[in-house]
Amino acid sequence: MMSSVKVESVVAVSALIGEGPVWEESEQTLLLVDIVGQKIHRWSPMTNQIQSVETGDTVGFAVPRRSGGYVAGVGRSIVAVDWSTRMMKSMVDVDEDKPNNRLNDGKVDPIGRLLAGTMGKEEVQNKQGSLYSVNSDLAVTKHLSQVDISNGLDWSLDQKTFFYIDSLALTVDAFDYDLTTGNMGNRRVVYRMEEGEGLPDGMTLDADGRLWVACYNGGRVINIDPATGVRLQTISLPVTKTTSCCFGGPDYSDLYVTSACLGLNQSESSKQPLAGNTFRVSGLGVKGRPSHSFCG
């Protein structure tokens, strides 16, 4: 079974920090961001074309919006992006008291609420981040503070558990989640990273309820059963700075994995010519689920 797994570089953008892949069902395209490159990319597997929008500041995530276009985390602002005009309009700001912070990973929950986290821009600024939710009327709620690097997030199949990664804690955590109110509690560790696995970064859940976690500086994506905390599988990639992943393709059987080239020294760069590209992993024998669109 394992021998059928195929890894190929498909989006050759050499992103400084490629992140936040989202499969768009309606367009059959892959949306991703380059955080430090300050771009949102949209790639079509059918045409192999890449369209891009410049954001003018760091961009932590971009997700589809029900009313059309996208919502992105640019700097400390949640902005509306009109793809056809390349225009952006700020909707709401977070972390006003922390001008050196920026938005990082974000994802939409099953009823259309946006969850997005922040982090300090300089790596020495630990515990500066928070996790927020934004609902349909753009009201912002802070759920967690003292976060180092707010990262991967997703929800269980029954929507009652929220999975979350604060990268420097080196764990994948779970919360009880109330979909109606957005409240979360009863935080617990689901998986603790092992030596050599790197930092847990972006993640996605498959249709069997298992987690796929991109391991930054680990050059891999690991598959975890959150019920048992057991690592079931490791997918190796030809780049060390694997950042995030999502399922996509016509039947959601392809795993797309983003990566970064920022921070590689010359020797590492020469050994990793594909660093910063996005990869497609096929033949895993599992499927993912459609993403949700922001309702605001």
Salt bridges, closest charged atoms under 4 A:
GLU8 OE2 - ARG280 NE 3.15
ASP57 OD1 - LYS121 NZ 3.86
ASP109 OD2 - ARG113 NH1 2.60
ASP148 OD2 - LYS127 NZ 3.26
ASP154 OD2 - LYS107 NZ 3.82
ASP154 OD1 - ARG289 NH2 3.16
ASP173 OD2 - ARG187 NE 2.82
ASP176 OD1 - ARG188 NH1 3.00
GLU194 OE1 - ARG231 NH1 3.14
GLU197 OE2 - ARG231 NH1 2.50
ASP225 OD2 - ARG210 NE 3.67
